[in-house]
Amino acid sequence: MKTEAVNQGQTQTSSQQLTVLPDQKISFGKSALLGLQHVLAMDVYVVPFLIAMLIGLQSNQSSALIQSTFIAAGLATIVQSYFCMKLPIAQGPSYVPLGAIVSIYAASGGGQLGWNSVLGASLVGAVLVIILGMTGVFNKIVKSFIPPIVGGTIIFIVGLSLLPVGIRDNIYEAADATINQNVMLALISGAVLLVFVILGSLLGTKGSLFRIMSVMFALIGGCIAANFMGVLDFSAVSNVKWFSMPQIPFADFGFSFNISAIITMVIIYLVLLAETTGTWFAVSNVIDKPLTDKNINRGVIGEGISCLIASLLGSTPVTGYSTNAGIISITGIASRRVFLAVGGWFVIFGCSGKLAALISSIPTAVIGGVFCIVCGIIAINGIQVMKNERIGEKEMYIVAIPMIITLALVLIPKDYLYSLPTFVQYLLGSPILAASLAAILLNKFLPGGKKVQS
């Protein structure tokens, strides 16, 4: 039986113009190239870099964490897209647990013992998530609390929440170059993307390659421009080895189980599930395939297995990345074989320090130019879900208030956020979670009013 709430929210959208559906097969070479551009558009290396900086890891420890994170992202992507949820979804490290990881690490005394406590709590939390999926509890929550207007709002705020971050962190405040150079690089990569998308549309089937590889061309064009500006630096690539072994459980790290740390991480995992629901809706809408009960239950199980793998590799919790839904919209390719390639590339990068260094050397502003367009497309997908809904006074508040909350939390001063109680920090630290909860609660408790004719 299909999930009615989700089923109703997935509007049939011929405008997506998918040229390859999720279960269609494409060649190995094409999958590899398309998978690579998905990988290049994802900032997977940022989360482990931030963690290493926040808890003061040494250089070799930072490299090991980045390496483990890539491998975990690869295996998790394969698990989720090919064995569990079976949708074109790429997994990567989540930003949501950052505050909790730092808190658990410090409360456990820091050092290896502190990190073992983080991994132990992550391990237990992942097992509980698997149980949540196997019992179907999360699916029942989705059916009851997420009708089309709420589902569309969640997709919309996913794109909306990422957009200011992409502009501010990836362009205005990127440390690779001056602000003028960063803005120019973002404009160049964004313009190249649009040019190739337009060429692909104008030339029809003859121009399919332009559309399919538009993200890759945009990143290459941005890197060429960065080289002319003198801000492309590949020196870090030459200083690392081609192949290096990943961390080994119980040899390079262990697991410590602390009750307070486990409770904290369980809360974080619930936040993670609430956040990744937006990604599932976004991908489901882009590929025009309604989510079923089986999809959602298996998706929760896949999320738990993915996080379990991450903790066993010495890395942090992973989640579905919304960015890839936007790339699917741009390229028109939704084949799960591409995401099998995404997983393969991540594992390769994780085993090769040189390749991982190469992808992390792409100027942040170049990625930012592409990322911002992708965020806008994700937000539009949310509007498409809601477009057949008749908007009344209640529905206006359901959409408007989460939108305000999203922007307010994206722009909240960090000093003020960190002055709040820890639990409140977890809640407000994820704009998507807070805004999603607001949409759900408003839908449940606001009285229905007279519909406004569109």
C-alpha positions in Angstrom: 0.0 0.0 0.0 1.4 3.4 -0.9 1.7 6.2 1.6 -1.2 8.4 1.0 0.2 11.6 2.5 3.3 11.3 0.5 1.6 10.0 -2.6 -0.7 13.0 -2.7 2.2 15.3 -2.4 4.1 14.0 -5.4 2.7 16.1 -8.2 3.1 14.7 -11.7 5.6 17.0 -13.3 6.5 16.5 -16.9 8.6 19.6 -16.6 11.3 17.6 -14.9 12.1 16.1 -18.4 14.0 13.1 -17.1 15.9 11.4 -19.9 17.0 8.4 -17.8 14.7 7.0 -15.1 16.0 5.5 -11.8 15.9 1.8 -12.8 17.2 2.4 -16.4 20.7 1.2 -17.1 23.4 3.3 -18.7 27.0 2.5 -19.7 29.8 2.2 -17.2 31.7 5.1 -18.6 28.7 7.4 -18.6 27.9 6.4 -15.0 31.4 7.1 -13.9 31.4 10.6 -15.5 28.0 11.5 -14.2 28.9 10.1 -10.7 32.0 12.1 -10.6 30.2 15.4 -11.2 27.8 14.6 -8.3 30.8 13.9 -6.1 32.5 17.2 -7.2 29.4 19.2 -6.4 29.2 17.8 -2.8 31.3 19.4 0.0 31.8 16.1 1.8 35.3 17.1 3.0 34.0 20.1 4.9 32.3 18.3 7.9 35.4 16.3 8.9 37.6 19.4 8.4 35.3 21.4 10.7 35.3 18.6 13.3 39.1 18.4 13.2 39.4 22.1 13.7 36.8 22.3 16.5 38.2 19.5 18.6 41.9 20.2 17.7 42.9 17.0 15.9 46.5 16.7 14.8 47.3 16.7 11.0 47.5 12.9 10.7 44.3 12.5 12.7 42.5 15.0 10.5 43.6 13.2 7.4 42.4 9.8 8.8 39.0 11.3 9.6 38.6 12.8 6.1 39.6 9.5 4.6 37.1 7.6 6.7 34.4 10.1 5.9 34.8 9.6 2.2 34.7 5.8 2.5 31.7 6.0 4.8 29.9 8.3 2.4 30.6 5.9 -0.5 29.4 2.7 1.2 26.4 4.5 2.7 25.4 5.8 -0.8 25.6 2.3 -2.2 23.6 0.8 0.7 20.8 3.4 0.5 20.5 3.8 -3.3 20.9 0.1 -4.3 19.8 -2.0 -1.3 17.6 -0.1 1.0 15.6 2.9 -0.2 16.5 2.1 -3.8 16.2 5.7 -5.0 18.9 7.9 -6.5 20.2 9.3 -3.2 23.8 10.2 -2.3 24.9 10.1 1.4 27.4 12.3 3.0 28.4 13.5 6.5 25.7 15.5 8.3 26.3 19.0 9.7 23.6 18.4 12.4 25.7 16.4 14.9 28.6 19.0 14.9 27.6 20.6 18.2 26.8 17.3 19.9 30.1 15.8 18.8 32.1 18.6 20.2 30.1 18.5 23.5 30.5 14.7 23.9 34.2 14.9 23.0 34.8 17.6 25.7 32.6 16.0 28.3 34.4 12.7 27.9 37.8 14.2 28.6 38.9 14.8 25.0 41.7 12.9 23.3 41.2 9.3 22.2 38.7 8.6 25.0 36.6 11.5 24.0 36.5 10.4 20.3 35.7 6.8 21.4 32.7 8.1 23.3 31.5 9.9 20.2 31.8 6.7 18.1 30.2 4.6 20.8 27.2 6.9 21.1 26.9 7.0 17.3 27.0 3.2 17.2 24.1 2.7 19.6 22.0 5.5 18.0 22.4 3.9 14.6 21.1 0.6 15.9 18.1 2.3 17.4 17.4 4.0 14.0 17.5 0.6 12.3 14.9 -0.7 14.8 12.8 2.4 14.2 12.7 1.5 10.5 12.0 -2.2 11.0 9.0 -1.5 13.2 7.6 1.1 10.8 7.1 3.7 13.5 8.7 6.5 11.4 6.5 5.7 8.4 3.4 6.1 10.5 4.6 9.5 11.6 5.1 10.5 8.0 1.6 9.3 7.0 -0.1 11.2 9.8 1.9 14.4 9.9 3.2 15.2 6.4 0.4 16.0 3.8 1.2 17.7 0.5 1.3 21.2 1.9 3.7 20.2 4.6 5.8 18.0 2.3 6.1 20.8 -0.2 7.0 23.3 2.5 9.7 21.0 3.8 11.3 20.7 0.3 11.0 24.5 -0.2 12.8 25.2 3.1 15.6 22.7 2.3 16.5 24.8 -0.7 15.9 28.0 1.1 18.1 27.1 4.1 21.0 26.1 1.9 20.9 29.1 -0.3 22.1 31.8 2.2 24.8 29.4 3.4 26.0 28.8 -0.1 26.2 32.5 -0.9 27.7 33.6 2.4 30.1 30.7 3.2 31.0 29.5 -0.3 31.3 32.9 -2.0 31.4 36.0 0.2 33.5 34.5 3.1 35.5 31.9 1.1 39.1 32.1 2.1 40.5 31.0 -1.3 40.6 34.5 -2.8 39.4 38.1 -2.4 35.7 38.7 -2.3 35.8 40.3 -5.8 37.5 37.1 -7.1 35.2 34.8 -5.3 32.1 36.6 -6.7 33.6 36.5 -10.2 34.4 32.8 -9.9 30.9 32.0 -8.7 29.4 34.0 -11.6 31.6 32.3 -14.1 30.8 28.7 -12.9 27.1 29.6 -12.6 27.1 31.1 -16.1 28.9 28.1 -17.7 26.3 25.9 -16.1 23.5 27.9 -17.6 25.1 28.1 -21.0 25.5 24.3 -21.3 22.0 23.7 -19.9 20.6 26.1 -22.6 22.7 24.5 -25.3 21.4 21.1 -24.3 17.8 22.3 -24.5 18.2 24.1 -27.8 20.0 21.2 -29.5 17.5 18.5 -28.3 18.9 15.0 -28.4 22.0 16.2 -30.2 22.9 18.4 -27.2 22.1 15.8 -24.5 25.8 15.6 -23.6 25.9 19.4 -22.8 23.0 19.1 -20.4 24.2 15.8 -18.8 27.8 17.1 -18.2 26.8 20.7 -17.4 27.8 20.6 -13.8 31.2 19.1 -14.7 31.8 21.7 -17.4 30.8 24.4 -14.9 33.4 23.2 -12.3 36.1 22.9 -15.0 35.3 26.3 -16.4 35.5 27.8 -12.9 38.8 26.1 -12.2 40.3 27.5 -15.4 39.1 31.0 -14.5 40.6 30.5 -11.0 43.9 29.5 -12.6 44.0 32.7 -14.6 43.3 34.6 -11.4 46.2 32.9 -9.7 44.0 31.4 -7.0 44.0 27.7 -8.0 46.4 25.9 -5.8 47.1 22.2 -6.3 50.3 22.1 -4.1 48.5 20.0 -1.5 47.9 17.3 -4.1 51.6 16.7 -4.7 52.4 16.3 -1.0 50.2 13.3 -0.3 50.4 9.6 -1.3 48.3 8.0 -4.0 47.2 5.2 -1.7 46.8 5.0 2.1 45.0 2.5 4.3 41.9 3.6 6.1 41.4 3.4 9.9 40.9 0.0 11.4 38.4 -0.5 14.3 39.9 -1.5 17.6 43.4 -1.0 16.2 43.3 2.7 15.4 40.3 3.6 17.6 37.7 2.0 19.9 34.2 2.5 21.3 33.2 3.8 24.7 29.6 3.8 25.9 28.4 6.7 28.0 24.7 7.0 28.9 24.5 10.8 28.6 26.4 10.7 25.3 24.1 8.0 24.0 21.0 10.0 24.9 22.4 13.1 23.3 23.2 11.2 20.1 19.8 9.5 20.0 18.2 13.0 20.0 20.6 14.0 17.2 19.6 11.0 15.1 15.9 11.9 15.5 16.8 15.4 14.2 18.8 13.7 11.4 15.8 11.7 10.3 13.5 14.7 10.3 16.1 16.6 8.2 16.7 13.7 5.7 12.9 13.4 5.1 13.1 16.7 3.2 15.8 15.1 0.9 13.6 12.1 0.3 10.7 14.3 -0.7 12.9 16.4 -2.9 14.3 13.4 -4.8 10.9 11.7 -5.0 9.4 14.8 -6.6 12.3 15.3 -9.0 12.1 11.7 -10.3 8.3 11.8 -10.3 8.0 8.6 -8.2 5.8 8.7 -5.1 7.3 7.3 -1.9 5.7 4.1 -0.7 5.5 2.7 2.8 8.3 0.3 1.8 10.5 3.1 0.5 10.2 5.1 3.8 10.7 2.1 6.1 13.7 0.8 4.1 15.0 4.4 3.9 15.1 4.7 7.7 16.7 1.3 7.9 19.2 2.4 5.3 19.9 5.6 7.3 20.6 3.5 10.4 22.9 1.0 8.5 24.7 3.9 6.9 25.4 5.6 10.2 26.4 2.2 11.7 29.0 1.8 8.9 30.2 5.4 9.5 30.8 4.8 13.2 32.6 1.4 12.5 34.9 3.3 10.1 35.6 5.9 12.8 33.6 8.6 11.1 30.5 10.7 12.0 26.7 10.2 11.1 25.7 10.5 7.5 22.5 11.7 5.8 21.0 12.1 2.3 22.2 15.2 0.4 19.6 17.4 -1.2 22.2 18.9 -3.6 21.9 15.8 -5.8 18.2 16.3 -6.4 19.0 19.6 -8.0 21.7 18.0 -10.2 19.2 15.3 -11.3 16.9 18.1 -12.4 19.7 19.8 -14.3 21.1 16.7 -16.1 17.8 14.8 -16.5 19.7 11.6 -15.4 18.2 9.7 -12.4 19.7 6.3 -13.0 20.7 4.5 -9.8 23.8 3.2 -11.6 25.1 6.8 -11.4 24.8 6.7 -7.7 26.5 3.3 -7.6 29.3 5.2 -9.3 29.1 8.0 -6.8 29.6 5.5 -4.0 32.6 4.0 -5.9 34.2 7.4 -6.4 33.9 8.2 -2.7 35.5 4.9 -1.7 38.3 5.5 -4.2 38.9 9.0 -2.9 38.9 7.7 0.6 41.6 5.2 -0.3 43.6 7.8 -2.2 44.9 10.8 -0.4 45.9 12.4 -3.7 42.4 12.2 -5.2 40.8 13.4 -2.1 43.2 16.4 -2.0 42.4 17.1 -5.6 38.7 17.5 -5.1 39.2 19.6 -1.9 41.4 21.9 -3.9 38.6 23.1 -6.1 38.0 26.8 -5.0 35.0 27.1 -2.7 33.5 29.9 -4.8 33.5 27.8 -7.9 31.5 25.1 -6.2 29.3 27.9 -4.7 28.3 29.2 -8.1 26.9 25.8 -9.0 25.6 25.1 -5.5 23.4 28.2 -5.4 21.6 27.3 -8.6 21.1 23.8 -7.3 19.6 25.2 -4.1 17.1 27.4 -6.1 16.0 24.3 -8.1 15.4 22.3 -4.9 13.2 25.2 -3.6 11.2 25.3 -6.9 10.6 21.5 -6.5 8.8 22.2 -3.2 6.6 24.8 -4.9 5.7 22.2 -7.6 4.6 19.8 -4.9 2.2 22.5 -3.6 1.0 23.9 -6.9 -2.2 21.9 -7.1 -3.1 22.7 -3.5 -5.8 25.4 -3.0 -4.2 27.9 -0.7 -6.3 29.2 2.2 -5.4 31.3 5.2 -4.2 28.2 7.2 -2.0 27.1 4.3 -0.5 30.6 4.0 0.7 30.4 7.6 1.9 26.8 7.1 4.3 28.0 4.3 5.1 31.5 5.5 6.1 30.9 9.2 8.5 28.0 8.4 10.0 30.3 5.7 10.6 33.0 8.3 12.0 30.5 10.8 14.4 29.1 8.3 15.9 32.5 7.4 15.9 33.6 11.0 17.9 30.6 12.1 20.3 30.7 9.1 21.1 34.3 10.0 21.1 33.8 13.8 24.3 35.1 15.5 26.4 32.1 16.5 27.4 33.7 19.8 23.8 34.0 20.8 23.0 30.4 19.7 25.9 29.0 21.8 24.6 30.9 24.8 21.4 28.9 24.8 20.8 25.6 26.6 22.3 22.6 24.8 19.1 21.0 23.8 17.8 24.3 22.4 21.1 24.6 20.4 20.4 21.2 18.8 16.9 22.3 17.8 17.8 25.8 16.5 21.1 24.6 15.0 19.2 22.9 12.2 16.9 25.4 10.4 15.4 22.5 8.4 14.4 20.7 11.5 12.9 23.7 13.3 11.0 24.9 10.3 9.8 21.4 9.5 8.4 21.0 13.0 6.7 24.4 12.7 5.0 23.3 9.5 3.8 20.0 11.0 2.5 21.7 14.2 0.8 24.5 12.3 -0.9 22.0 10.0 -2.2 20.0 13.0 -3.3 22.9 15.3 -4.4 25.7 13.1 -8.1 25.6 12.4 -9.0 25.2 8.7 -10.2 28.4 7.0 -11.9 29.4 3.8 -9.8 28.6 0.7 -8.5 31.4 -1.4 -9.0 30.9 -5.1 -5.8 30.9 -7.0 
